[in-house]
Amino acid sequence: MTTDYDAKNVAEPHKKVPASITQEILRAVASIEYGSVEIVIHDGRVVQIECREKIRLNQNKLNERKA
């Protein structure tokens, strides 16, 4: 059985994200070189922004710093 959903009936109207939250998300993305940013939403509201940064170790770069 297949059901065709009309996007108008399934999706709620676009919710506006406050500028302060948008800025926090952009700041989180800009602050890490490798990793991820996760946005946690409850009841349609952003409640948490999690940053996971990975530190990539390149042995050649470490040796160049010592020289």
URMO-V305116 format. One record per residue. N is the residue number from 1. RES is the residue in one letter. PHI is phi in degrees with one decimal (none if undefined). Layout:
# URMO-V305116
n=N res=RES phi=PHI
n=N res=RES phi=PHI
This chain:
# URMO-V305116
n=1 res=M phi=none
n=2 res=T phi=-116.9
n=3 res=T phi=-127.7
n=4 res=D phi=-93.0
n=5 res=Y phi=-100.9
n=6 res=D phi=-83.8
n=7 res=A phi=-55.3
n=8 res=K phi=-63.0
n=9 res=N phi=-85.0
n=10 res=V phi=-92.7
n=11 res=A phi=-83.2
n=12 res=E phi=-76.8
n=13 res=P phi=-56.8
n=14 res=H phi=-57.7
n=15 res=K phi=-95.4
n=16 res=K phi=-83.2
n=17 res=V phi=-89.7
n=18 res=P phi=-57.0
n=19 res=A phi=-57.8
n=20 res=S phi=-64.5
n=21 res=I phi=-72.3
n=22 res=T phi=-58.5
n=23 res=Q phi=-63.8
n=24 res=E phi=-64.0
n=25 res=I phi=-63.9
n=26 res=L phi=-62.9
n=27 res=R phi=-63.5
n=28 res=A phi=-63.6
n=29 res=V phi=-65.6
n=30 res=A phi=-71.1
n=31 res=S phi=-84.2
n=32 res=I phi=-117.3
n=33 res=E phi=-93.5
n=34 res=Y phi=-132.8
n=35 res=G phi=146.7
n=36 res=S phi=-148.2
n=37 res=V phi=-122.8
n=38 res=E phi=-115.1
n=39 res=I phi=-107.6
n=40 res=V phi=-98.9
n=41 res=I phi=-123.2
n=42 res=H phi=-128.5
n=43 res=D phi=51.4
n=44 res=G phi=76.5
n=45 res=R phi=-123.0
n=46 res=V phi=-71.1
n=47 res=V phi=-116.5
n=48 res=Q phi=-160.6
n=49 res=I phi=-125.1
n=50 res=E phi=-111.1
n=51 res=C phi=-113.2
n=52 res=R phi=-121.0
n=53 res=E phi=-103.4
n=54 res=K phi=-102.7
n=55 res=I phi=-105.2
n=56 res=R phi=-90.8
n=57 res=L phi=-101.3
n=58 res=N phi=-112.8
n=59 res=Q phi=-58.2
n=60 res=N phi=-63.0
n=61 res=K phi=-65.7
n=62 res=L phi=-65.2
n=63 res=N phi=-68.7
n=64 res=E phi=-64.6
n=65 res=R phi=-65.9
n=66 res=K phi=-73.0
n=67 res=A phi=-76.4
